[in-house]
Amino acid sequence: MVFHSVPTLIQSFFPKRIWNKPDGGQKIYLTFDDGPVPGVTDYVLNELSKREMKATFFMVGANVEKSPKLAREVLFEGNGVGNHTFHHLDGWKTRLKDYLTDVELCNQILEKTLNEKPKLFRPPYGTMTGRQAKVIRETQELIMWNVLTGDYDRSLSPDQILKNTLKHINSGAIVVLHDQEKTRDIIRKVLPDLLDFLADQGYQTAIL
């Protein structure tokens, strides 16, 4: 089951993680997880560029290693970049030492590829232990979300994904999409309409 809007009660349990960024303005924070993936990330970049919009990309280190040029293009286009572990690990299923090692590997490949150390971290699947979070929070902001599009859920149609997402859009929302193989087709059916809606409603997309 996909919860398109994260309940405020759940958010309140983890106050040191960033769920949204309300500032009174018409800003939306689009985020893309799991890339960079050729044929997907570059499509997203093109759609953003056509509308002069920006987003934050939480990258998997192994994918950065495979596609360094595409990773650099994300940054060159003025977008933000964050750490999403090297191997897309589930924190609940990974020992503390192994998890932190994987996070550091991703930091290193991002710094080597982009010439800057990522200041943001998002846990794959949104899962991490309190001990993992405590250590990572010493050097990076923990970025969660309050709007989950469900673009990876193949039981949902493009219309359902778009409708459910738009219903929960509000100022300061952090919205999760994915630039990965599983969403290669669906992103083409959802993203243009989502971006056009944001533009029509006067929202400004910003990086985290």
N, C-alpha and C positions, 0 to 999 in steps of 0.2 A: 504494500500500500504506500502510495506517495503522499506525503504531507506537503502540499504546495506552499503552505504558510506555517512556519515554525511557531508553535504556541508560545506566548510570552512567558508562561510558567516554566517551560523548558529553558528558555533563554535566561530566566532569573536564577536558575541553578548554576549557571556558569557566567557570572558577571564580568569576569576578566577576559572573556572572549568577545570579539566584536561581531554583533549580529546585524546591525544596521547603523546608519550614520545620519540621523535626522538633524537637519540644521536650519529648518525653516524655509529652505529654498526648494526649487524644483529640480533636485538632483537625483539621479539614479546611478547605482554602481553595478554595471554589468561585469560578470566574471565568467571565465571559461576555464574548465579544469581538464587535465589529462594530456594536453598537447606537449610540444607541437607535433602535429601529424600532417604530412603533405596531402593536399587535396581537401583538407578540412580547415586547418588553421588559416591557410592562405585564402580560402573562400571567405571565412569570417573577417579577416583583415580587409578584404576588398569591399564587403558589405558595409563595414564600419567606415572605411575611408570615403565611400560614395556619399555618406551622410555627415561626414566630418565628426564622427563619434569616436569615443575611446572606451577601452575596457581594461580589466586586469586579468592576466593569464597566469593561472597557477600550474606550473609546468612540472612534469615528471622527468627526473634527471635522465633516465634511460632514453627517453624520446629526444631530449636536448642533445644527447650524445650522438644520436642517429641523424638529427636534422639541425645542426648548429646554425646554418644559414637562415633557416626559417625562424629559429628562436631570436636571432639578431634582428630579423625583419620586424618581429613583434615590437621590440623596443624602439627600433628606428622609426616606426610609425607613430610613436608617442604614447604607446600603451604601457601599463604597469605590468610587472612580473613578480611572481611569488613562488615559493618552494612548495611542492606537493609530494615530497619524498622522492627517492631515486627509483624505487621499484613499486610505487603505488601500494604501500603497505597498510594493512588494517591494524591500527594501534591496539585494539583490544585483543588481537591474536598474536602480538609481537612483543617479545621481551624488551624491557627498557633499553638495555645496552644496544641491542640489534636495531631498535627503532631509531635511536639517536645517531647511530652510525650511518644509517640510511639517509637520515635528514642531512647530516653533514656532507655526505657524498653528493647530494643534490645541491647543497650550497656551493660546493667546490666546482662542480661542472657549470653551474650558472655563473659563478664569478669568473671562471676561466673563459667562458663563451661570451659573456656580456660585459666583462670588465667592471662589474659591480656586484656587491654582495646583496642578496635579497633580504629585504627587511620584513617581508610578510610570509606567513606560513598558513597553509590550510591542510588539515588532516584528510587524507582520502576517506571516503565514506562518512566523513564527519565524526569519526571515532578515534579517541585517544584516551589514555588513562590520565588521571590527575598528576601522576609523577612525570609522565611524558610532557604534559602541558606546562608544568612548573618549570622544567629545565628549558624548554624551547622558548618560553615567554621571557626568559632573561635576555634574549638577543633579538627576538622577532615578535611581531604582533600576530596574535592568533585570529585569523579571519574566518568567520563562519558565514551564515547567510540567514535571511528571513523569508526569501522566496525561492523555492526549488521548482524548476520548470518541469522536471520529470522527462526531459528529452531523451533519456536513455531507456525509458520504459516502453518496450515494444508492444505492450498491450494498449497503449494510448495512441489515439490518432493525432495527427498534426492539429486538427481543430480543437480537440480536447486539451492538448498541451497549451495551445495559445489562449484559449478561453480561460482555463484555470489560472494561468500565469497573469493575464491582464486583470483578473478579478482581485489579485492581491498586490498589484503594483501601487506603491505610494511613495511620497517623497522620502528620500533617505534609504530606500530599500536596497539591499544587496541581493542581486539575482544570480542564480547559478545556472549556467549552461555548460555544455561539454564539447570540446573540439577533439573528438576521438573517433576511432573506426566505427564504433557502434552507432554513433549519431551522424555519420557521414551523409545519409540520405535525409533524415528527419530535419537536420539543421537547415537544409535548403528550403524546406517547406514552412518552417516556423520563424526563422530569424528575420527575413525581410519584413514580414508583417509586424513583428514585435518592434523592430526599429522604427518602422513608419508610424506605428501607434505612439511611441515615445516622442517622436518629432512632432506629430500632430497635436499632442497634449502639452507641448511646450517643455518637456523634460530635457534637462542637460545631462549627458552622460559624463561621468567623471571617473578618474582612476583612484584607487584606494591609497 
